[in-house]
Amino acid sequence: MLDAAFVLIASFALLLVLGIPIGICIAVSSVITIALVLPLDIALFTTAQKIFSSLDSFSLLAVPFFILSGVMMNSGGIAIRLVNFAKLFSGQIPGSLSHTNIAGNMMFGAISGSAIAASTSIGGVMVPMSKKEGYKNSFAAAVNIASAPTGMLIPPTTAFILYALASGGTSIAALFAGGLIAGVLWGGGCMLVTYFIARRRGYRSERLVEKGTALRVTLEALPSLLLIIVVVVGIIAGVFTAIEASAVAVVYTAFLTMVVYRSVSMAGLRDVLAQTLVMSGIIMFLLGTSSVMSFAMAITGLPDLISGMILGLSDNPVIVLLVITLFLLLIGTFMDIGPAILIFTPILLPIALKIGVDPVHFGILMVYNLCIGTITPPVGSGLYVGASVANEKVEKILPSLMPFYGVIILVLLLIALVPEVTLFLPRMLEL
């Protein structure tokens, strides 16, 4: 069993280093490991059975629907309307353009469900504008990169849906409510850092929106913002389930982009559906292969080994939780958020439950940890996309990112050590 566990870890790491797509890495290393414990024909049969059974879940319908809604929003010219709306609140603050970037990423990221979409759509507008107004390009890029993952915490987001599935049925409504607090704290921390840096460097305050246009700008952005309100409030209030909410989001987004804004045509809809098909297929493949890896880990006893190692470090729940947090931070630096949630939730959640951690709190903590990995080397896709948007080298952006990393980690520690920070809203709403 221990030999098989070693083969699982070593083969997976080797395939990752060779640049093989992560879904293939998971599948190949898992099949090799299972074949060491079971006969080859049974191993292959079990692999196929695990893949299909993991996808036989009604709750998974929410994933492609939310993806379709996000892709349609991303293709619908929503970004500039949200940027103009964000300008209303940041026009007189030092570093106003950077604050607009952060607020825009929080809103657009929540609507699209993608940090990369927010970074490219909002950052593509704000970073060149900031550079033109005298902001240091590396700083403008750092602001955009640091704030992009907030949309993966602010609902609706598929990360919490995946965690709910992997954890065996944690309330999606409670995760959404707690994730909203975590996302706002992340964005607020970035704004705080931006304020002090902008004030020190003399990035001037300015009125970004012309007088008399506030009402028009608000009305233009309001239909897009209503998507967040309708979906989140609908789920939390019990009007509809997360699956029904995802369908509502698609209908609302289609009406908004095709009828109200007229930014997506019937020909464009075909491209939107094609993108959705590809993205959904990738997530479903990862979900299936991750279930195979979970089975491979189970038959090798790896979860018990990891659990014993972590719990053996200390009998202090705080120390154990901090060790888990550090472990997730390391995992996030080289693994995408989806497969990381699917693989490590069954391993780490039982440990968290043993030390008295609420499953909702742990889910928020886990997603927050893994979101940090999207903007850190060596694999962080958000970091490299943000650098590309700014047309700047990563090594020049990293020094400007350090203060943002600092405040993001401080918020992480606050969430980890003070559960009520993220649990008070779910409990207040009786979720």
Summary of the structure (lengths in Angstrom):
residues: 431
radius of gyration: 21.8
end to end distance: 41.0
largest distance: 74.3
contacts: 1591
relative contact order: 0.15
helix: 81%
strand: 0%
